[in-house]
């Protein structure tokens, strides 16, 4: 226990929530520790097929933004460039320019884009976007063969807007406190059918006048579910100058088929709904809080043990 505010969530037993399907495989972030909050889940997109050869080439380049769940977990997005020309495109530089970001975002993994083809180039998202910007669109600059072309860019899935909404809310939360999971997952007993406990920690920033944060709910994952209800409701409020607090979340496996363990990349990334006070409008939001590698190992190990798997 650390400081005041420890609570135990849930008192009555209800059936476990069975989550259909498998989660997308999620890799750990490279720009921040895995125990910190991360970007929100993304909209999965598929690459369109090249136009049929019977249609004449337009002679133009087209650009659009996309973000898979893997990209979101790694703090990045991709710009896809469609080369609707009869000659190959070999880019020497690609940059995404947007007033909502403080600097141009350079494209990575530059490679040949054959004629009548489409290729995706990775863009690393900045940790501190311009949260007060009024901009709504960006543009892509492509350098190739000694030429520079500026392209309008489609963002049908609102990749940039969603990133800004999530990241700017994260920064506002960080003014008050950090939210994370403990690395340990204690259990009521060893073996099949055991119940574990996730410990959610809220550590205030110590900044006077920054307001308070309330943890409204925590959703389960495809592997780990609330023991009593479809989600946990901690209703824990911590001010920026309070002592650190933690809340215990009783947990059991949502599923025990082997497939969920094979596809458990998102098994320890939890959706946490938060409310802020003392910071003006936009007081509610949702973050994904990922367990550290050590915590994830402990949580998945508990689930396997509770499911009756022996290593």
Secondary structure, DSSP 8 states (H G I E B T S, - for coil): --SS--EEE--S--------S--------SSS-TTSEE--------------TTS---SEEEEEEE--HHHHHTTEEEEEEEEESSS-EEEEEEEEE-TTSSS-EEEES--EE-TTEEEEEEEE--SS--TT------EEEEEETTEEEEEEEE-TT-HHHHHHHHHHHHHHHHHHEEEEE-S--EESSSSTT--EEEEEEEEE---TT--EEEEEEEE--SSEEESSSSEE---EEEETTS--EEEEEEEEES---HHHHHT-TTTTEEEEEEEEESS-S--EEEEEEE--HHHHHHHHHHHHHHHT---
